[in-house]
Amino acid sequence: MASGAYSYGGGGNHAQQQPYYDPEFAHPSSQSTPAPPYGASQGGHEYSHGSAQKHNQPGRPSPFDSVFDDNAYPSGSRHNTPGGGTPQPGYYGDTGYYGQGASPAASRPNLNDDIPLQDRTAKDGDMNDHVYDANAPKPGGKRRGNIRVGELGMIGAGTKRIPFVVYLFSVIQAAVFIAEIVKNGTPSNPLCAASLVADLLSRNLHGLPHHD
Amino acid sequence: MIKPQFNPMIGPSTQVLINMGARYAPCMHNIKAIQGATADRPILFLCPNATTNTAICPLSTLCGFGGVPDPIFDGNADQTPAPDQWFRFIIPIFMHAGIIHIGFNLLLQLTVAKEMEQAIGSIRFFLVYMSAGIFGFVMGGNWAAPGIASTGASGSLFGIIALTLLDLLYSWSERRSPVKDLMFIILDMVIAFVLGLLPGLDNYSHIGGFLMGLALGICVLHSPNSLRRRLDEGSAYSAVHGGQGLGPPFFKDPIGFFKGRKPLWWAWWIIRVAVLIGIIVVFVVLLKNFYADRSTCEWCKYLSCLPIKDWCDLGVIKDPNAH
């Protein structure tokens, strides 16, 4: 049942609707609802948002309503609907669909051709363009080329974990190496790195065997 | 560094390295040429602080760490108790033979290995690093010349390089230039292998570490990216799993972990288990060979030396050389 967070005027066409939000209908694309009956009774008329032409009880929202609808346009405003306006739901049956099997051409038999929305729908085949499917992956075409030379392709690479093991082992290895040098014996101060290196080099390079 | 023999790595003498824990087979098991020698032609060892070829000490002094049973040179190669400093498979991971040696290894470790650890996490990294390193020394213990003292983290680092190769293969289609990446890795391996043929460098560490890294990588890394996409799995090694295809974490729900899984998921896990069993088997076989069977392979040393001058004689225990 609808949550009672809004109110409708009963019956008839209403110019204004109060804005509402009904969580039941917050995801119109996931619902498939039948098209409302369009017929001569509706032809050429303005239509009001939602409730007036549907078979619903007063106070209950129309299944064809959508949270994305702009309820600000009264019935007479058909001709100055803004170009970027949202598609009027009653016209298409429900918020995302043309209705069952209906196509744009079929469902607007009585409308003036110079409504800007017509052009828009002619080239925009998918009326779900404002519904975002967060889980849909991008097509594979974008995938190639993301990972450059030298980078890891592993998902999770590039995270900023601290590499404890590498740091710890590097410290241990450096310390052990210094201990090796000390144990090997050096005449000068073992803590002086420069003299250490000089000592090592002199010990090794002086005695280089001659290769022929 | 040059006494009693020149150390090309610019570092301490071999005897110091042995005394501090290098992989050195005479301290780890009976060797036919040593324990099997007779008293009139004993094998002699240099002291840890030797600077000449005449400073002779018992094996026990050279080995250090509380000593080993000295060979009694009665011709019996199966002397008991035998030397058994098993930790010489592990300690040398943290030792290096010289400045050049530690310089190259730390460079690799602080770049490639650091990134790898950031990618896969510390536990997996530690597992691969230590296993690859130990396995490299186990291989060397079995097949390198017995008198060679071996140190270095190269085996471990080669295991990590194997992980980068696996990562490349798993994400091949997402790479900008996968062939170039592959060329880099191959070049790296070739250079290291060639360098390993020089005297003083133990190629068995490299080879063994690389093989173990490949095998363990299959076990502990995520599945190939193409497989992950097909299984629609989560994308991180973190504890919080994403993706619709993942089940509950294993420890929270061991049975549920296996429910509803696709055949490909099972196939990859079976491969992983098979490889893991293979690793354990190979480890056991090689250790058994080292301690019990001790079958040797005469040509194996050529994987780690070039038959130039007397390079391949390095480490071969001959009498009456004072090693």
Chai-1 contact restraints between the chains, C-beta under 6 A:
chainA,res_idxA,chainB,res_idxB,connection_type,confidence,min_distance_angstrom,max_distance_angstrom,comment,restraint_id
A,R143,B,E174,contact,1.0,0.0,6.0,A-B,restraint_1
A,G145,B,R176,contact,1.0,0.0,6.0,A-B,restraint_2
A,N146,B,E174,contact,1.0,0.0,6.0,A-B,restraint_3
A,I147,B,E174,contact,1.0,0.0,6.0,A-B,restraint_4
A,I147,B,R175,contact,1.0,0.0,6.0,A-B,restraint_5
A,R148,B,R176,contact,1.0,0.0,6.0,A-B,restraint_6
A,V149,B,S177,contact,1.0,0.0,6.0,A-B,restraint_7
A,V149,B,K180,contact,1.0,0.0,6.0,A-B,restraint_8
A,V149,B,D181,contact,1.0,0.0,6.0,A-B,restraint_9
A,L152,B,A119,contact,1.0,0.0,6.0,A-B,restraint_10
A,L152,B,D167,contact,1.0,0.0,6.0,A-B,restraint_11
A,G153,B,D167,contact,1.0,0.0,6.0,A-B,restraint_12
A,G153,B,S171,contact,1.0,0.0,6.0,A-B,restraint_13
A,G153,B,E174,contact,1.0,0.0,6.0,A-B,restraint_14
A,M154,B,A119,contact,1.0,0.0,6.0,A-B,restraint_15
A,M154,B,D167,contact,1.0,0.0,6.0,A-B,restraint_16
A,I155,B,S235,contact,1.0,0.0,6.0,A-B,restraint_17
A,G156,B,A119,contact,1.0,0.0,6.0,A-B,restraint_18
A,G156,B,A236,contact,1.0,0.0,6.0,A-B,restraint_19
A,G156,B,Y237,contact,1.0,0.0,6.0,A-B,restraint_20
A,A157,B,A119,contact,1.0,0.0,6.0,A-B,restraint_21
A,T159,B,Q118,contact,1.0,0.0,6.0,A-B,restraint_22
A,R161,B,Q118,contact,1.0,0.0,6.0,A-B,restraint_23
A,P163,B,K114,contact,1.0,0.0,6.0,A-B,restraint_24
A,P163,B,E117,contact,1.0,0.0,6.0,A-B,restraint_25
A,P163,B,Q118,contact,1.0,0.0,6.0,A-B,restraint_26
A,F164,B,S122,contact,1.0,0.0,6.0,A-B,restraint_27
A,V165,B,E117,contact,1.0,0.0,6.0,A-B,restraint_28
A,V165,B,S122,contact,1.0,0.0,6.0,A-B,restraint_29
A,V165,B,F125,contact,1.0,0.0,6.0,A-B,restraint_30
A,V165,B,F126,contact,1.0,0.0,6.0,A-B,restraint_31
A,V166,B,Q109,contact,1.0,0.0,6.0,A-B,restraint_32
A,V166,B,A113,contact,1.0,0.0,6.0,A-B,restraint_33
A,V166,B,K114,contact,1.0,0.0,6.0,A-B,restraint_34
A,V166,B,E117,contact,1.0,0.0,6.0,A-B,restraint_35
A,S170,B,L106,contact,1.0,0.0,6.0,A-B,restraint_36
A,S170,B,Q109,contact,1.0,0.0,6.0,A-B,restraint_37
A,I172,B,F94,contact,1.0,0.0,6.0,A-B,restraint_38
A,Q173,B,F94,contact,1.0,0.0,6.0,A-B,restraint_39
A,V176,B,F94,contact,1.0,0.0,6.0,A-B,restraint_40
A,V176,B,M95,contact,1.0,0.0,6.0,A-B,restraint_41
A,F177,B,H96,contact,1.0,0.0,6.0,A-B,restraint_42
A,F177,B,I102,contact,1.0,0.0,6.0,A-B,restraint_43
A,E180,B,P12,contact,1.0,0.0,6.0,A-B,restraint_44
A,K183,B,V16,contact,1.0,0.0,6.0,A-B,restraint_45
A,N184,B,P12,contact,1.0,0.0,6.0,A-B,restraint_46
A,N184,B,V16,contact,1.0,0.0,6.0,A-B,restraint_47
A,L200,B,M1,contact,1.0,0.0,6.0,A-B,restraint_48
A,L200,B,I10,contact,1.0,0.0,6.0,A-B,restraint_49
A,R203,B,M1,contact,1.0,0.0,6.0,A-B,restraint_50
A,R203,B,I2,contact,1.0,0.0,6.0,A-B,restraint_51
A,N204,B,M1,contact,1.0,0.0,6.0,A-B,restraint_52
A,N204,B,I2,contact,1.0,0.0,6.0,A-B,restraint_53
A,N204,B,I10,contact,1.0,0.0,6.0,A-B,restraint_54
A,G207,B,I2,contact,1.0,0.0,6.0,A-B,restraint_55
A,G207,B,F6,contact,1.0,0.0,6.0,A-B,restraint_56
